């Protein structure tokens, strides 16, 4: 069990690190493309045709790729505030219930988005020559990664001792 817990912990940490770096990269590219569009439009009097679409697609990736990191870093503020008011077995049961709800939600999100991704692989983006399915593939991938992180956080919270808390 200890090996499984350690492996899951390393996996969740790796997911968080990779997601954080991707978020930084996507936000940097998105900001640069938007700034270049504004500069070209108002200073040079011409428009970059692909910058708006690129920014929109990267925003989609930022939102969904940030979910595992948000869960890993306990960023669900409303639930944390609720759980902080509970103690003892009530807090543990509510934490289990919330985690199970998250897992169900992300499972159905991932499973339900697969037909969308498959269907959109045939459609190409307007100004960037990329299949739209590549844009939407982040939905099932982030759902699966979120489930892994949720399971790791749940095991971590349930197995820690009083000295760890």
mmCIF file of the C-alpha atoms, coordinates in Angstrom:
data_MODEL
# 
_entry.id   MODEL 
# 
loop_
_atom_site.group_PDB 
_atom_site.id 
_atom_site.type_symbol 
_atom_site.label_atom_id 
_atom_site.label_alt_id 
_atom_site.label_comp_id 
_atom_site.label_asym_id 
_atom_site.label_entity_id 
_atom_site.label_seq_id 
_atom_site.pdbx_PDB_ins_code 
_atom_site.Cartn_x 
_atom_site.Cartn_y 
_atom_site.Cartn_z 
_atom_site.occupancy 
_atom_site.B_iso_or_equiv 
_atom_site.pdbx_formal_charge 
_atom_site.auth_seq_id 
_atom_site.auth_comp_id 
_atom_site.auth_asym_id 
_atom_site.auth_atom_id 
_atom_site.pdbx_PDB_model_num 
ATOM 1   C CA . UNK A 1 1   ? 0.000   0.000  0.000   1.00 0.00 ? 1   UNK A CA 1 
ATOM 2   C CA . UNK A 1 2   ? 2.873   2.345  0.814   1.00 0.00 ? 2   UNK A CA 1 
ATOM 3   C CA . UNK A 1 3   ? 4.372   1.853  -2.670  1.00 0.00 ? 3   UNK A CA 1 
ATOM 4   C CA . UNK A 1 4   ? 0.998   2.638  -4.287  1.00 0.00 ? 4   UNK A CA 1 
ATOM 5   C CA . UNK A 1 5   ? 0.567   5.748  -2.151  1.00 0.00 ? 5   UNK A CA 1 
ATOM 6   C CA . UNK A 1 6   ? 4.110   6.957  -2.936  1.00 0.00 ? 6   UNK A CA 1 
ATOM 7   C CA . UNK A 1 7   ? 3.674   6.306  -6.679  1.00 0.00 ? 7   UNK A CA 1 
ATOM 8   C CA . UNK A 1 8   ? 0.323   8.091  -6.731  1.00 0.00 ? 8   UNK A CA 1 
ATOM 9   C CA . UNK A 1 9   ? 1.817   11.006 -4.802  1.00 0.00 ? 9   UNK A CA 1 
ATOM 10  C CA . UNK A 1 10  ? 4.702   11.346 -7.283  1.00 0.00 ? 10  UNK A CA 1 
ATOM 11  C CA . UNK A 1 11  ? 2.252   11.092 -10.188 1.00 0.00 ? 11  UNK A CA 1 
ATOM 12  C CA . UNK A 1 12  ? 0.004   13.826 -8.770  1.00 0.00 ? 12  UNK A CA 1 
ATOM 13  C CA . UNK A 1 13  ? 3.019   16.043 -8.103  1.00 0.00 ? 13  UNK A CA 1 
ATOM 14  C CA . UNK A 1 14  ? 4.252   15.501 -11.668 1.00 0.00 ? 14  UNK A CA 1 
ATOM 15  C CA . UNK A 1 15  ? 0.802   16.312 -13.066 1.00 0.00 ? 15  UNK A CA 1 
ATOM 16  C CA . UNK A 1 16  ? 0.808   19.536 -11.034 1.00 0.00 ? 16  UNK A CA 1 
ATOM 17  C CA . UNK A 1 17  ? 4.306   20.536 -12.195 1.00 0.00 ? 17  UNK A CA 1 
ATOM 18  C CA . UNK A 1 18  ? 3.628   19.832 -15.890 1.00 0.00 ? 18  UNK A CA 1 
ATOM 19  C CA . UNK A 1 19  ? 0.257   21.555 -15.706 1.00 0.00 ? 19  UNK A CA 1 
ATOM 20  C CA . UNK A 1 20  ? 1.818   24.601 -14.060 1.00 0.00 ? 20  UNK A CA 1 
ATOM 21  C CA . UNK A 1 21  ? 4.483   24.896 -16.749 1.00 0.00 ? 21  UNK A CA 1 
ATOM 22  C CA . UNK A 1 22  ? 1.910   24.465 -19.512 1.00 0.00 ? 22  UNK A CA 1 
ATOM 23  C CA . UNK A 1 23  ? -0.303  27.118 -17.943 1.00 0.00 ? 23  UNK A CA 1 
ATOM 24  C CA . UNK A 1 24  ? 2.624   29.527 -17.819 1.00 0.00 ? 24  UNK A CA 1 
ATOM 25  C CA . UNK A 1 25  ? 3.536   28.809 -21.435 1.00 0.00 ? 25  UNK A CA 1 
ATOM 26  C CA . UNK A 1 26  ? -0.048  29.116 -22.685 1.00 0.00 ? 26  UNK A CA 1 
ATOM 27  C CA . UNK A 1 27  ? -0.637  32.376 -20.813 1.00 0.00 ? 27  UNK A CA 1 
ATOM 28  C CA . UNK A 1 28  ? 2.637   33.776 -22.154 1.00 0.00 ? 28  UNK A CA 1 
ATOM 29  C CA . UNK A 1 29  ? 1.766   32.870 -25.757 1.00 0.00 ? 29  UNK A CA 1 
ATOM 30  C CA . UNK A 1 30  ? -1.802  34.118 -25.326 1.00 0.00 ? 30  UNK A CA 1 
ATOM 31  C CA . UNK A 1 31  ? -0.636  37.457 -23.890 1.00 0.00 ? 31  UNK A CA 1 
ATOM 32  C CA . UNK A 1 32  ? 2.006   37.877 -26.575 1.00 0.00 ? 32  UNK A CA 1 
ATOM 33  C CA . UNK A 1 33  ? -0.441  37.115 -29.390 1.00 0.00 ? 33  UNK A CA 1 
ATOM 34  C CA . UNK A 1 34  ? -3.033  39.498 -27.968 1.00 0.00 ? 34  UNK A CA 1 
ATOM 35  C CA . UNK A 1 35  ? -0.479  42.270 -27.486 1.00 0.00 ? 35  UNK A CA 1 
ATOM 36  C CA . UNK A 1 36  ? 0.845   41.739 -31.029 1.00 0.00 ? 36  UNK A CA 1 
ATOM 37  C CA . UNK A 1 37  ? -2.713  41.917 -32.384 1.00 0.00 ? 37  UNK A CA 1 
ATOM 38  C CA . UNK A 1 38  ? -3.431  45.184 -30.580 1.00 0.00 ? 38  UNK A CA 1 
ATOM 39  C CA . UNK A 1 39  ? -0.101  46.671 -31.647 1.00 0.00 ? 39  UNK A CA 1 
ATOM 40  C CA . UNK A 1 40  ? -0.531  45.667 -35.286 1.00 0.00 ? 40  UNK A CA 1 
ATOM 41  C CA . UNK A 1 41  ? -4.140  46.803 -35.439 1.00 0.00 ? 41  UNK A CA 1 
ATOM 42  C CA . UNK A 1 42  ? -3.727  50.242 -33.886 1.00 0.00 ? 42  UNK A CA 1 
ATOM 43  C CA . UNK A 1 43  ? -0.135  51.146 -34.763 1.00 0.00 ? 43  UNK A CA 1 
ATOM 44  C CA . UNK A 1 44  ? 0.529   49.384 -38.056 1.00 0.00 ? 44  UNK A CA 1 
ATOM 45  C CA . UNK A 1 45  ? -3.090  49.416 -39.303 1.00 0.00 ? 45  UNK A CA 1 
ATOM 46  C CA . UNK A 1 46  ? -3.369  45.747 -40.177 1.00 0.00 ? 46  UNK A CA 1 
ATOM 47  C CA . UNK A 1 47  ? -4.815  42.794 -38.348 1.00 0.00 ? 47  UNK A CA 1 
ATOM 48  C CA . UNK A 1 48  ? -3.235  39.428 -37.591 1.00 0.00 ? 48  UNK A CA 1 
ATOM 49  C CA . UNK A 1 49  ? -5.905  36.942 -38.713 1.00 0.00 ? 49  UNK A CA 1 
ATOM 50  C CA . UNK A 1 50  ? -4.966  34.062 -36.414 1.00 0.00 ? 50  UNK A CA 1 
ATOM 51  C CA . UNK A 1 51  ? -4.263  35.792 -33.089 1.00 0.00 ? 51  UNK A CA 1 
ATOM 52  C CA . UNK A 1 52  ? -7.848  35.943 -31.832 1.00 0.00 ? 52  UNK A CA 1 
ATOM 53  C CA . UNK A 1 53  ? -8.476  32.283 -32.615 1.00 0.00 ? 53  UNK A CA 1 
ATOM 54  C CA . UNK A 1 54  ? -5.181  31.240 -31.036 1.00 0.00 ? 54  UNK A CA 1 
ATOM 55  C CA . UNK A 1 55  ? -5.995  33.197 -27.871 1.00 0.00 ? 55  UNK A CA 1 
ATOM 56  C CA . UNK A 1 56  ? -9.452  31.627 -27.664 1.00 0.00 ? 56  UNK A CA 1 
ATOM 57  C CA . UNK A 1 57  ? -8.075  28.111 -28.080 1.00 0.00 ? 57  UNK A CA 1 
ATOM 58  C CA . UNK A 1 58  ? -5.315  28.694 -25.548 1.00 0.00 ? 58  UNK A CA 1 
ATOM 59  C CA . UNK A 1 59  ? -7.854  30.096 -23.097 1.00 0.00 ? 59  UNK A CA 1 
ATOM 60  C CA . UNK A 1 60  ? -9.801  26.841 -23.407 1.00 0.00 ? 60  UNK A CA 1 
ATOM 61  C CA . UNK A 1 61  ? -6.615  24.920 -22.687 1.00 0.00 ? 61  UNK A CA 1 
ATOM 62  C CA . UNK A 1 62  ? -5.756  27.171 -19.722 1.00 0.00 ? 62  UNK A CA 1 
ATOM 63  C CA . UNK A 1 63  ? -9.178  26.645 -18.145 1.00 0.00 ? 63  UNK A CA 1 
ATOM 64  C CA . UNK A 1 64  ? -9.227  22.873 -18.477 1.00 0.00 ? 64  UNK A CA 1 
ATOM 65  C CA . UNK A 1 65  ? -5.509  22.200 -17.981 1.00 0.00 ? 65  UNK A CA 1 
ATOM 66  C CA . UNK A 1 66  ? -5.643  24.223 -14.773 1.00 0.00 ? 66  UNK A CA 1 
ATOM 67  C CA . UNK A 1 67  ? -8.218  21.945 -13.146 1.00 0.00 ? 67  UNK A CA 1 
ATOM 68  C CA . UNK A 1 68  ? -5.763  19.263 -11.898 1.00 0.00 ? 68  UNK A CA 1 
ATOM 69  C CA . UNK A 1 69  ? -3.502  21.955 -10.430 1.00 0.00 ? 69  UNK A CA 1 
ATOM 70  C CA . UNK A 1 70  ? -6.462  23.649 -8.777  1.00 0.00 ? 70  UNK A CA 1 
ATOM 71  C CA . UNK A 1 71  ? -7.489  20.391 -7.139  1.00 0.00 ? 71  UNK A CA 1 
ATOM 72  C CA . UNK A 1 72  ? -3.907  19.468 -6.168  1.00 0.00 ? 72  UNK A CA 1 
ATOM 73  C CA . UNK A 1 73  ? -3.416  22.820 -4.444  1.00 0.00 ? 73  UNK A CA 1 
ATOM 74  C CA . UNK A 1 74  ? -6.855  22.698 -2.759  1.00 0.00 ? 74  UNK A CA 1 
ATOM 75  C CA . UNK A 1 75  ? -8.143  25.665 -4.715  1.00 0.00 ? 75  UNK A CA 1 
ATOM 76  C CA . UNK A 1 76  ? -11.833 24.871 -4.407  1.00 0.00 ? 76  UNK A CA 1 
ATOM 77  C CA . UNK A 1 77  ? -12.419 27.692 -1.963  1.00 0.00 ? 77  UNK A CA 1 
ATOM 78  C CA . UNK A 1 78  ? -16.097 27.212 -1.199  1.00 0.00 ? 78  UNK A CA 1 
ATOM 79  C CA . UNK A 1 79  ? -15.629 23.559 -0.233  1.00 0.00 ? 79  UNK A CA 1 
ATOM 80  C CA . UNK A 1 80  ? -12.530 24.340 1.825   1.00 0.00 ? 80  UNK A CA 1 
ATOM 81  C CA . UNK A 1 81  ? -14.425 26.971 3.774   1.00 0.00 ? 81  UNK A CA 1 
ATOM 82  C CA . UNK A 1 82  ? -17.222 24.489 4.360   1.00 0.00 ? 82  UNK A CA 1 
ATOM 83  C CA . UNK A 1 83  ? -14.862 21.690 5.413   1.00 0.00 ? 83  UNK A CA 1 
ATOM 84  C CA . UNK A 1 84  ? -12.925 23.977 7.760   1.00 0.00 ? 84  UNK A CA 1 
ATOM 85  C CA . UNK A 1 85  ? -16.065 24.380 9.878   1.00 0.00 ? 85  UNK A CA 1 
ATOM 86  C CA . UNK A 1 86  ? -16.352 20.625 10.388  1.00 0.00 ? 86  UNK A CA 1 
ATOM 87  C CA . UNK A 1 87  ? -14.191 18.493 12.649  1.00 0.00 ? 87  UNK A CA 1 
ATOM 88  C CA . UNK A 1 88  ? -13.578 14.841 13.322  1.00 0.00 ? 88  UNK A CA 1 
ATOM 89  C CA . UNK A 1 89  ? -15.499 12.150 11.538  1.00 0.00 ? 89  UNK A CA 1 
ATOM 90  C CA . UNK A 1 90  ? -17.964 14.647 10.010  1.00 0.00 ? 90  UNK A CA 1 
ATOM 91  C CA . UNK A 1 91  ? -15.130 16.383 8.162   1.00 0.00 ? 91  UNK A CA 1 
ATOM 92  C CA . UNK A 1 92  ? -13.740 13.072 6.930   1.00 0.00 ? 92  UNK A CA 1 
ATOM 93  C CA . UNK A 1 93  ? -17.122 11.827 5.714   1.00 0.00 ? 93  UNK A CA 1 
ATOM 94  C CA . UNK A 1 94  ? -17.876 15.143 3.998   1.00 0.00 ? 94  UNK A CA 1 
ATOM 95  C CA . UNK A 1 95  ? -14.422 15.122 2.403   1.00 0.00 ? 95  UNK A CA 1 
ATOM 96  C CA . UNK A 1 96  ? -15.100 11.619 1.105   1.00 0.00 ? 96  UNK A CA 1 
ATOM 97  C CA . UNK A 1 97  ? -18.501 12.693 -0.235  1.00 0.00 ? 97  UNK A CA 1 
ATOM 98  C CA . UNK A 1 98  ? -17.052 15.765 -1.983  1.00 0.00 ? 98  UNK A CA 1 
ATOM 99  C CA . UNK A 1 99  ? -14.202 13.741 -3.494  1.00 0.00 ? 99  UNK A CA 1 
ATOM 100 C CA . UNK A 1 100 ? -16.616 11.058 -4.719  1.00 0.00 ? 100 UNK A CA 1 
ATOM 101 C CA . UNK A 1 101 ? -18.773 13.773 -6.284  1.00 0.00 ? 101 UNK A CA 1 
ATOM 102 C CA . UNK A 1 102 ? -15.716 15.234 -8.023  1.00 0.00 ? 102 UNK A CA 1 
ATOM 103 C CA . UNK A 1 103 ? -14.723 11.828 -9.334  1.00 0.00 ? 103 UNK A CA 1 
ATOM 104 C CA . UNK A 1 104 ? -18.212 11.187 -10.721 1.00 0.00 ? 104 UNK A CA 1 
ATOM 105 C CA . UNK A 1 105 ? -18.342 14.631 -12.304 1.00 0.00 ? 105 UNK A CA 1 
ATOM 106 C CA . UNK A 1 106 ? -14.946 14.320 -14.001 1.00 0.00 ? 106 UNK A CA 1 
ATOM 107 C CA . UNK A 1 107 ? -15.674 10.747 -15.081 1.00 0.00 ? 107 UNK A CA 1 
ATOM 108 C CA . UNK A 1 108 ? -18.861 11.793 -16.856 1.00 0.00 ? 108 UNK A CA 1 
ATOM 109 C CA . UNK A 1 109 ? -17.183 14.923 -18.216 1.00 0.00 ? 109 UNK A CA 1 
ATOM 110 C CA . UNK A 1 110 ? -14.393 12.828 -19.719 1.00 0.00 ? 110 UNK A CA 1 
ATOM 111 C CA . UNK A 1 111 ? -16.669 10.107 -21.023 1.00 0.00 ? 111 UNK A CA 1 
ATOM 112 C CA . UNK A 1 112 ? -19.195 12.583 -22.419 1.00 0.00 ? 112 UNK A CA 1 
ATOM 113 C CA . UNK A 1 113 ? -16.592 14.700 -24.182 1.00 0.00 ? 113 UNK A CA 1 
ATOM 114 C CA . UNK A 1 114 ? -15.046 11.826 -26.140 1.00 0.00 ? 114 UNK A CA 1 
ATOM 115 C CA . UNK A 1 115 ? -17.769 11.820 -28.854 1.00 0.00 ? 115 UNK A CA 1 
ATOM 116 C CA . UNK A 1 116 ? -17.297 15.596 -29.223 1.00 0.00 ? 116 UNK A CA 1 
ATOM 117 C CA . UNK A 1 117 ? -13.547 15.196 -29.662 1.00 0.00 ? 117 UNK A CA 1 
ATOM 118 C CA . UNK A 1 118 ? -13.994 12.373 -32.170 1.00 0.00 ? 118 UNK A CA 1 
ATOM 119 C CA . UNK A 1 119 ? -16.589 14.309 -34.157 1.00 0.00 ? 119 UNK A CA 1 
ATOM 120 C CA . UNK A 1 120 ? -14.526 17.500 -34.183 1.00 0.00 ? 120 UNK A CA 1 
ATOM 121 C CA . UNK A 1 121 ? -11.384 15.794 -35.545 1.00 0.00 ? 121 UNK A CA 1 
ATOM 122 C CA . UNK A 1 122 ? -12.884 16.163 -39.016 1.00 0.00 ? 122 UNK A CA 1 
ATOM 123 C CA . UNK A 1 123 ? -13.428 19.915 -38.709 1.00 0.00 ? 123 UNK A CA 1 
ATOM 124 C CA . UNK A 1 124 ? -10.494 22.288 -39.173 1.00 0.00 ? 124 UNK A CA 1 
ATOM 125 C CA . UNK A 1 125 ? -10.079 25.617 -37.403 1.00 0.00 ? 125 UNK A CA 1 
ATOM 126 C CA . UNK A 1 126 ? -10.695 28.689 -39.538 1.00 0.00 ? 126 UNK A CA 1 
ATOM 127 C CA . UNK A 1 127 ? -7.379  30.523 -39.515 1.00 0.00 ? 127 UNK A CA 1 
ATOM 128 C CA . UNK A 1 128 ? -5.081  27.987 -37.857 1.00 0.00 ? 128 UNK A CA 1 
ATOM 129 C CA . UNK A 1 129 ? -4.742  24.709 -39.721 1.00 0.00 ? 129 UNK A CA 1 
ATOM 130 C CA . UNK A 1 130 ? -5.495  22.500 -36.697 1.00 0.00 ? 130 UNK A CA 1 
ATOM 131 C CA . UNK A 1 131 ? -8.325  19.978 -36.254 1.00 0.00 ? 131 UNK A CA 1 
ATOM 132 C CA . UNK A 1 132 ? -10.860 21.258 -33.725 1.00 0.00 ? 132 UNK A CA 1 
ATOM 133 C CA . UNK A 1 133 ? -10.669 17.911 -31.963 1.00 0.00 ? 133 UNK A CA 1 
ATOM 134 C CA . UNK A 1 134 ? -7.112  18.783 -30.920 1.00 0.00 ? 134 UNK A CA 1 
ATOM 135 C CA . UNK A 1 135 ? -8.499  21.846 -29.162 1.00 0.00 ? 135 UNK A CA 1 
ATOM 136 C CA . UNK A 1 136 ? -11.192 19.863 -27.351 1.00 0.00 ? 136 UNK A CA 1 
ATOM 137 C CA . UNK A 1 137 ? -8.981  16.895 -26.424 1.00 0.00 ? 137 UNK A CA 1 
ATOM 138 C CA . UNK A 1 138 ? -7.995  18.824 -23.309 1.00 0.00 ? 138 UNK A CA 1 
ATOM 139 C CA . UNK A 1 139 ? -11.450 18.148 -21.811 1.00 0.00 ? 139 UNK A CA 1 
ATOM 140 C CA . UNK A 1 140 ? -11.176 14.343 -21.409 1.00 0.00 ? 140 UNK A CA 1 
ATOM 141 C CA . UNK A 1 141 ? -7.443  14.501 -20.655 1.00 0.00 ? 141 UNK A CA 1 
ATOM 142 C CA . UNK A 1 142 ? -7.889  17.048 -17.867 1.00 0.00 ? 142 UNK A CA 1 
ATOM 143 C CA . UNK A 1 143 ? -10.822 15.043 -16.499 1.00 0.00 ? 143 UNK A CA 1 
ATOM 144 C CA . UNK A 1 144 ? -8.714  11.895 -16.243 1.00 0.00 ? 144 UNK A CA 1 
ATOM 145 C CA . UNK A 1 145 ? -5.809  13.798 -14.696 1.00 0.00 ? 145 UNK A CA 1 
ATOM 146 C CA . UNK A 1 146 ? -8.204  15.455 -12.237 1.00 0.00 ? 146 UNK A CA 1 
ATOM 147 C CA . UNK A 1 147 ? -9.497  12.027 -11.158 1.00 0.00 ? 147 UNK A CA 1 
ATOM 148 C CA . UNK A 1 148 ? -5.929  10.851 -10.515 1.00 0.00 ? 148 UNK A CA 1 
ATOM 149 C CA . UNK A 1 149 ? -5.186  13.951 -8.431  1.00 0.00 ? 149 UNK A CA 1 
ATOM 150 C CA . UNK A 1 150 ? -8.475  13.648 -6.511  1.00 0.00 ? 150 UNK A CA 1 
ATOM 151 C CA . UNK A 1 151 ? -7.728  10.035 -5.602  1.00 0.00 ? 151 UNK A CA 1 
ATOM 152 C CA . UNK A 1 152 ? -4.217  10.986 -4.478  1.00 0.00 ? 152 UNK A CA 1 
ATOM 153 C CA . UNK A 1 153 ? -5.493  13.895 -2.365  1.00 0.00 ? 153 UNK A CA 1 
ATOM 154 C CA . UNK A 1 154 ? -8.186  11.681 -0.840  1.00 0.00 ? 154 UNK A CA 1 
ATOM 155 C CA . UNK A 1 155 ? -5.686  8.968  0.109   1.00 0.00 ? 155 UNK A CA 1 
ATOM 156 C CA . UNK A 1 156 ? -3.249  11.597 1.387   1.00 0.00 ? 156 UNK A CA 1 
ATOM 157 C CA . UNK A 1 157 ? -5.887  13.248 3.590   1.00 0.00 ? 157 UNK A CA 1 
ATOM 158 C CA . UNK A 1 158 ? -7.272  9.962  4.949   1.00 0.00 ? 158 UNK A CA 1 
ATOM 159 C CA . UNK A 1 159 ? -3.927  8.342  5.758   1.00 0.00 ? 159 UNK A CA 1 
ATOM 160 C CA . UNK A 1 160 ? -2.084  11.221 7.374   1.00 0.00 ? 160 UNK A CA 1 
ATOM 161 C CA . UNK A 1 161 ? -1.561  11.025 11.101  1.00 0.00 ? 161 UNK A CA 1 
ATOM 162 C CA . UNK A 1 162 ? -2.145  13.662 13.740  1.00 0.00 ? 162 UNK A CA 1 
ATOM 163 C CA . UNK A 1 163 ? 1.547   14.676 13.538  1.00 0.00 ? 163 UNK A CA 1 
ATOM 164 C CA . UNK A 1 164 ? 1.210   15.397 9.788   1.00 0.00 ? 164 UNK A CA 1 
ATOM 165 C CA . UNK A 1 165 ? -1.853  17.630 10.172  1.00 0.00 ? 165 UNK A CA 1 
# 
